[in-house]
C-alpha cells in the first residue's frame, strides 16, 4: 500500500518479476547482501568471489593441498562466484580441479552441510582442508568430523565465509572471512536515504572489501 519511503532487498533468491514489480511501485529500493549486484539498481554487496579466493589462498599458503569447497545452494547467485574463485586458486597453485569436490548443500545450514559432507566422506574422499559457505555450514561439518574422531585443526583445517558470532564461539574458534556486514548496512542506509532525497541520481554500486580473521581452525602443514 506504499506506506514506506524505501525498501532494502536483502539476500537471495528473488525473481526478475519481483524486481520489475518493485520498480513499478516507484518506491526507492536498494539491493543488499552477498553477491547482490543488479544492473541498473543500487547495489551494496560483498563479492563471494573475493572472499572465497582469500580463504583458499590462505589454506594453500599454510601447506594444504586437498581442499574441498562446501558451497551454498546452486539456486543462489553466489554459488557460481564461489566456484570460480575456488577453481582459480587451485589452478594458480598447479593443483587439479575436481568438480566432485565442489560440494553443494541444499540449504545454508548445519544440518544440510552435515548430510552432504557425510556422503562426500563416505565416498572415500579425505580432504586436508575445507572452505565452508558460512559458519552454520562449517558447524555442521565440524559436528560430523567430531563423530568420526577427526581433530580440527590437527587432522584437518577449516575456514568459514561470512564471519559471525558462531565462528568466534565454535570449538575450536573458526578462522573466517569477514565481509564487513556493519559497513554494508551503513552504506545501504546511506544509499537509500540519498535515493529518497535524489530520485534521479546515478546508480550506486558499492562492494565491501573482505578480510581474513585468523583463529584456531587452521594449522600449518
Buried (B, 14 or more C-beta within 10 A) or exposed (E): EEEEEBBBBBEBEBEEEEBEEBEEEEBBBBBBBBBBBBEEBBBBBBBBBBBBBBBBBBBBEBEBEBBBBBBBBEEBBBBBBBBBBBBBBBEEEEBEEEEEBBBBBBBBBBBBBBBBBBEBBEEEBEBBBBBBBBBBBBBBBBBBBEEEEBEBBEEBBBBBBBBBEBBEEBEBBBBBBBBBBEBBBBBBBBBBBBBEEEEEEEEBBBBBEBBBBEBBBBBEE
